Amino acid sequence: MAQTMPSQDQMIKVGECMANLDTAAMEAMERKNEAFEADLKRLCKAGMRDAALQRARQYALEMVNDPTMKQIKACTAGLPMPQRRTVMPPEKLTPADICTP
């Protein structure tokens, strides 16, 4: 049976790695994410599903190329965490995927 939770040693290593991340960069990423979510809600509420889709694709590409996100992925690489949801590649997103009721 596959391990579904990380071991204590793995979590310690992740914690040590994450402690080396730039706090200001992490806070900036959080603010950017909050702004993105607000923008997406605004576009969806206004019925601008195509614009919301375009914004989501743009944001996904920004996150893939973000240095802080790359560091976070490196810190957590190999952790046996259960998937909460399937991640869809930005190019396969549709307006219905973005503006859900």
C-alpha positions in Angstrom: 0.0 0.0 0.0 1.4 3.4 -0.9 2.2 5.8 1.9 -0.4 8.6 2.0 1.1 10.9 4.6 4.7 12.2 4.8 7.0 10.9 7.5 8.2 13.0 10.4 11.7 13.1 8.8 10.2 14.3 5.5 8.2 17.0 7.2 11.3 18.2 9.1 13.2 18.4 5.8 10.4 20.3 4.2 10.2 22.7 7.1 14.0 23.4 7.0 13.8 23.9 3.2 10.8 26.3 3.5 12.5 28.2 6.3 15.0 29.3 3.6 12.4 30.9 1.4 12.3 34.6 1.2 9.5 35.8 3.5 8.9 38.9 1.5 8.6 36.9 -1.7 6.1 34.5 0.0 4.0 37.5 1.2 4.1 39.0 -2.3 2.9 35.7 -3.7 0.1 35.6 -1.3 -1.0 39.1 -2.2 -0.8 38.3 -5.9 -2.9 35.2 -5.3 -5.5 37.2 -3.4 -5.6 39.8 -6.2 -6.0 37.1 -8.8 -8.9 35.5 -7.0 -10.6 38.8 -6.6 -10.1 39.6 -10.3 -11.4 36.2 -11.3 -14.6 36.6 -9.2 -15.1 40.1 -10.6 -14.8 38.9 -14.2 -17.1 35.9 -13.5 -19.7 38.0 -11.8 -19.7 40.4 -14.7 -20.3 37.5 -17.1 -16.9 37.9 -18.7 -16.1 34.1 -18.8 -13.7 34.3 -21.7 -11.8 37.1 -20.0 -11.7 35.1 -16.8 -10.4 32.1 -18.7 -7.7 34.1 -20.3 -6.7 35.6 -16.9 -6.6 32.1 -15.3 -4.4 30.8 -18.1 -2.1 33.8 -17.7 -1.9 33.4 -13.9 -1.1 29.7 -14.3 1.8 30.4 -16.5 3.0 33.1 -14.2 3.0 30.6 -11.3 4.7 27.9 -13.3 7.6 30.4 -13.9 7.6 32.0 -10.5 11.0 31.5 -8.7 9.3 31.2 -5.3 6.9 28.7 -6.6 9.7 26.7 -8.0 11.5 26.7 -4.6 8.3 25.5 -2.9 7.9 22.7 -5.4 11.5 21.7 -4.8 11.0 21.7 -1.1 8.0 19.5 -1.3 9.1 17.2 -4.2 8.6 13.6 -3.4 6.2 14.0 -0.6 3.5 11.3 -0.6 0.6 13.8 -0.2 -2.9 12.8 -1.4 -4.2 14.8 -4.3 -7.1 17.1 -3.3 -8.1 17.7 -6.9 -6.8 17.1 -10.4 -4.7 20.0 -11.8 -5.7 20.8 -15.3 -3.2 22.2 -17.7 -4.0 25.9 -18.5 -4.4 25.2 -22.2 -7.2 22.7 -21.5 -9.3 25.0 -19.3 -12.6 26.2 -20.6 -14.8 29.2 -19.4 -17.0 26.7 -17.6 -14.1 25.4 -15.6 -13.3 28.9 -14.4 -16.7 30.5 -13.6 -18.5 27.8 -11.8 -21.8 28.4 -10.0 
